[in-house]
Amino acid sequence: MSEIICLCNEVHEADLRAYLDANPVNLIDELREQASICNKCMQCQDLVEGEIYLARLRRQQAGS
């Protein structure tokens, strides 16, 4: 079972990873603008930024 990253919106890590893999998001602010995944509670910012970074690495590896 996947872990919940954002308690406010009940966002699971698997859902966030799938979204980030399908949508090129580079900053948490972009994620806030594009999706209802983040509502600026800031409690999960470090976790979400980590997932954005890992998704960016996956995109770079896929492109090379």
Sequence and secondary structure as in RCSB ss.txt:
>XXXX:A:sequence
MSEIICLCNEVHEADLRAYLDANPVNLIDELREQASICNKCMQCQDLVEGEIYLARLRRQQAGS
>XXXX:A:secstr
   EEETTTTEEHHHHHHHHHHS   SHHHHHHH TT  S  TTHHHHHHHHHHHHHHHHHHH 
